[in-house]
């Protein structure tokens, strides 16, 4: 049995975006699941717009997502001689020809066809002239004049394309460089690619590529075209729908495993399952689960997915990531053990690591630099509540153990003595230790802060 080989061929003219990452994931899963090979190929034939920065950014994003490739990255810019050897072969066998028509002449042909109500295309003027190489001459593929290109799409089923919809398309430019249609066929054939899984914006390219495969005698791969991803307004995904660059999601505090679990559901399903680890994806993924209709990108669903993986995440790892987030965006340099104590307080509630970092900021201040919300101070730190806080501070200082259970028992005893309800002291305590009216569990928060920090904040609050 022929081993499965898939590939992901991004163009380094921009960052890796959501649609590209999903395509890479589908190809990665299918190869890994079948014990095959996953190849990364950088399609940088557009030298004017391709940059090393974008290449590096794409590879960084692949590594962040954990989509490690077995071969590559290959660069099309380094394979020009290979492509031209196959172009020459097509010319020699009469399946391609030189064309001397200028772009203006070709556009005039299209206008004439439009005026006659026909499909605008090149009219084949040089098809049988037997021209050789020359300045300004391109090489065109000799498309059959009649017939259909038929293939069985792994996702969409049988697709038929009338060759009369196509013209004799260019396969080599006048500057001697092969165009995309030619390069991609040669690459896929030379690399032994068995399955071409890609976005359905490439579906119109497939008939041309099949004709080139057949003309060169290459075996055809299995093609599968995945419907596009739409924004919440059902229009093509763009920046207005949120971050589209994969690494922007990293900066926003999303976990790679959450991105993968969410991305795979944009166009693939397995029963009613919504959340997947990589191990589960490698077990359950199949081409048969890929859908035929466009998917809608939903930030709320992504946030829900990310919050799930934060909840079940490994605390030391999350502390590392939180540390990175804090150091990148603030001047704080928190101790690692302190962060590992903080993380569990926010795991049940944070949708992103960025949100966790923002909500945990009060932990990082000392008592003097902690900002207090003026409205909260006015409302909750009244003369009466300050007296209670003063007593509680004295009792906290005398506690043998400073943990949430001891703190809760101490406060409960004080409430019984005074006849107060817990809500009468909860917010004043919270404002005293956090500066705001929102925090994780009160006693758990004080335990993580520790006796010294908590008392320092009580004393600071009493002076406000």
N, C-alpha and C positions, 0 to 999 in steps of 0.2 A: 504494500500500500504506500502511495506517495505521501511523504510527510507533509503536514500542514505548514505553510509559510505565509505569514501575513506581514503587512508593512504599514507604517504611518509616515506619510511624506509631506510634512509642513513646508510652507514657503517662509523664509526668514525676512519677510517684509513687515512683520508685526508680531506682537506677542501671541503666545498660545492662548486661544480663547476657549470659551465653554464648548462650542460645537466641535472644535478640533480635539479637545481633551476627551470628549465623548467618543469620537471616532477612534482615537488612539486606544481608549479603554476597551471598546468592542473588539478591536483587532488583537490587543494584548490577551484578553480573556480567551478568545477562540484559539489562539496559538498555544497558550499555556495549558488550556484544558485538554488539548489533543496531543500534548507532548511535542509540539511543533516549535517553530522559530518565529520570533518577532523582530522585524528590521526597522531601523530608523533611517530615513533618507531625507536629506535636506534638499528641497527643490529650489535651488538658488540660481536658476538660469536668468532671472531678471536681475542682472548685476547692478543696474542703476538703483534699485530699491532694496536689494538684499544687504543686510549688514551683519557683521560678526556679533554685535550686541544682541540682535534679535535671535541669532542662532544660539548664543549662550543662554538667553532667557528661555527659549523653548526647551533646551536640554535641562535647565534648572527646574522648570515646571514639571517635566517628565519625571525627574528624580524625586521631586517633592511628592508627587502623586504615587510614587512607587512603581511606575510603569517602566521598568528597566528593560532595555532592548538587548537582544543576543548578538546582533551585528549592526555595525554603523557607529556613528553616523556616516553615511555615504553622501557625497556632495555632487550634484549634477554638474556643477561648474567645472569639475575635474574630469568629466567623462565625455567631453565633446568629441574626441577622436572616435570613441566607440560608437556614438550615435551616428556620426558621419559615415562610418564604415557600412552601417546598415542602410543609410540613405543611398549611398553609392550602389549597394546591392540591388535596391529597388529600381534604381535607374537602369542598371545593367540588364535586369530581367524584364524591362518594359513595363514595370508596375508604377513607375513615377517618371516625371519628365521635367526638363528645365523650362521655365516660363520667363519671358522678357517683358511681360505687360507691366506697366507702371501702376502705382496705386490709383492714380487718377483715371487710367483706362479701366481698371477693374470697377471702380465706383461708377463710371459711366455705364458699364455693362449692367450693374445692379439697378441703376435708375431706369434703363431701357426695359428691364424685366418688370420692374414695379409698374411702369406705365402701361405695360401689356397685361397687367393683372397676374403676373407670374412671380414665383419665388425669386427674390433678388439674390443672385449668385454669379460667380465667375462662369463665363460661357464656354470655356474649353478652347479658346482661340489657339493656344500653343500646344494643345494635346497631341497632335500628330505631326508637328513640324520637325521633330527630331533635333531640336536645338541642343547645343552643348553648353558647358560653363561659360560664363561671361559676366562682365561688370553689371551689377544691378539685377542679376537673374536669380530667381528663387527656384526651389524644387517643389513641384506639386505632386500629390498622390493621385494616381489615376483611378478615381472612384468608378465602380461598375455603373453602367448606364441604366440597367434595369435590375429588378430583384428587391429583396428585402434582407435586412440584417435582423436575425431573430436570436434572442438569448433568454435563458430562464433565470431571472433575477432571484437571488436567494431570499429576498424580502418581499418583493412586489409580484413575483410570479412571471409568467411569459410576457416578454416585451418585443414588439415588432416595429421595425423602422424602415420605411421606404427609402431606398438609396436616392431617389429623385429629389428627396428633401435636402440632400447634401450636394456640394459641388466638389471640384478637384481642389481639395484644401492644401495649403502650404505645409510642408514638413521640414523644409530648411529655408531660413531667411537668406537674403542677399549677402549678409555679412558672414555667412558660413555656419551659423549656429542653428542647431535643430530646435524646433518648437516643442512645446509641452507634449502634444499628442504623440510625437515620435519618441521623445526621450522617455516618457513614462512606460511605453510599451517595451522598449529595449531594456530598461531597468528591471521591470517586473519579470520579463522573460529570463534575463541573465541571472537574476537573483532567485529564480525558482519560485516566485510568488504563486501560490495556489488559490488564494482567496483575496479579492479586492473588495474590502468593505469600506464604503465612503459615503459622504453626504449626497443626497439626491440632486444637489446642484451640479454634480458631475455626470448625471445620467445622460445628458445630451452628448457628452464626449465619448460615451461607451461605444456607440455604433462605429465611429471613426476608428477607435482603437482596435475594435474587433477586426475591421478590414485590414489594418496594418498587421495584426497578429497573423491573420490568414495569409496575407501576401508574403510574409517572412517565414511561414511554415512553423510558427510557434504554437504550442498547445495553449488553448484558451484557459484562463483561470475562471473560477466561479466569481461572478459579480454580484454584489449586494448593495443596494442604495438605500441609505437610512434617511427618512424624512427629516426636514429641518426642525430647529428649535425656534419657537416663537416667544415673544414677550407676552406679558399679561394682557395686552391689548390685541393679541392674536396677529401682530405684525412681526416681521423679521427681527430677531434679537439684535439689539444695539445698545450703546452706552446709556441711553435714556432709561433702559430697563434695569439698570444697576451695573455693577462691575462686570465686564466681559472677559478681561484678562484673568487667567487662572491665578497668577501670583498676587493679584489684587485681593483675591479672597483669602489668601494666606495672611496678607497684611491686615485684613479686616477681622482676623481671628477665627477663621474656619479651619477645621482639622482635615487633613488629606483623606482620611478614611470616610469622613462625612461627605466630602465632595464626591468621592467615588461612588458611595452608596446612593447619593442623590442623582448623579449623572447617569448611572446605569438605568435608572427608572425613567429617564427621558427617552422613551422609545423602546424599552424592553420591560417585560413583566414576567413574573413567576407566581401565578395564582394571585393571592391577595397580599403576598409578602411586600413589605415596604422598606425594610432595613436589612442591609447585608454587610457582612464582613467580607474581606477579600477571599478568605477560605470558603465561605458560602457561595460567593460568586463563581469561584473556580469549579465548584461542585454543580451548581445549578444553571449556569449560563448556557444558552443554546440559541442558534440562529432562528429557530422556530419561534422563539419568544419575542423577536423583534417585530414591532408594529409597522403598519403601512401608513399611518396618519401622523401629522406633525404633533410635536409635544410642546406644552406650554411651560415656560420657566416660571417657577413660583417661589419668590423669596421667602414667604412664610413657611413653605414646605422645607426649603433648605435650612431655615433657622430651626425648625422642629427636628430635622435630621441631625443637625450639628449639636443641638442641645442633648439629644440622646447619647451621642458618642462622648460628649463631655461628661455626662452623668456616669457612664460606665468606664471612663478613661482611667488609666494608670496615674495615680497621684504624682509620683516623682516626675513622670514625663510631662504631665500638665504643668507642674511647677517650673520645669525647665522652659516650656513654651511661654508661660506667663512671665517668667523672668526676662526672657528675650523681648516680649512685648513691652514690658515696663521700662526696660533700659533704652529701648528704641524711642520711646515717646515721652520719657520724663527724666529727671536727674536722680531719681531714686536708685539705690543699689542694695536691694533687700537681701538678707541672708537666706540661703536656700532652705534651711530647716523651718524658718518662719513662713516662707511661701508654701511649703508642704503642709503646714498647719492651716494656712488660710484657704487653700484650694478646696478642701471638702465642704467648707461652709457655703461656697458658691456653686458647686457642681449641680445641685438640684435646681438652680434657678437661672444660671447664665446661658444665654443662647450662643454667645461667641466668647472667645478668649479676650477680645478687645473689651467687650462689655464687662467681663469678669475683672479685667485690669482697672477699668474705670470705677466699678463698684467697690473694689478693694482698696482704692487709693487712701481712704481714711486710716487704714492699718499702717501705712508707710510714713505718715507724718509723726513728728514728735508732738508733745502737748502744746508747745509754743507756736508751732507752724500750722496746727490743725485749723482749717477754716470752719467757722460756725455760721450756719444759716441764720440770719438776723431774725427772720419771722419765727423760726423754731425756738430760738432763745427767748424771744418776747413771750411766746405763747406758753412754753413749757417750763422755763427756768424762772418761776415766780418766787417771791420771797418765801412762801410756804414750802414749795418743793425743794428749795435750796437747803432748808433746815433738815429735811428728810435725807437729802443727798449727803449732807455733812455727817449725819449719824451713820449712814450706810458706809461711807468711806472709812470711818473709824472702825467699824465692825469688819470690813474687808481686810483692813490692815492687820487685824488680830486673828484672822482665819488660819488654822493650822495648814490647810490645803487650799490652794487656789484653783479649783476646777469647777466645771459648770454645775455639778451636783451640789457641792458645798455652797456655792454662790446662790443657787436656787433655794436651798434650805434656809440660808441666812435671811434672804429677802422674804421668804414665806413666813418665817418666824416674826420678822419685823411687821409684816402686814397684819398678822394676828394680834400683835401687841397694840397696834395703833387703830385697828379696825378699818384700815384702808383697803380698797380694791386694788388689784394688781395694775389695772389700767391707769390708776392715779400716779404710779411711779414708773411704769414701763417707758413711756415716751421721754420723761425727764432724764432717765438713766441713758436712754439711747442717744438723746441729743448731747448729753455730757461726754459720752465716750466716742461718738462718731461725728458730731457736728451737724447731723441731719436727723430726719425722722424715719429713715429707712436703713435697715441692716439685716444681716442674718440673725439667727436666734440670739437673744440678748446675752444669756449666760455663756453660750458657746463662744460668742464674740469676745466677752471679757476673759474667758479662759485663754484664748489664743493671744489676746493682747498681753496677758500676764499681769501680775499684781502691780509692778512698778508703773507700766504704761497706763493701766486703768486708773490707779490712784492719782497719777500726774494729771490725767484728763479731768477727773472729778474736781481736783483743786483748781485747775484752770477754769472750768465751767463756773465754779463758785465766785470767780472774780469778774465774770463778764457783766 
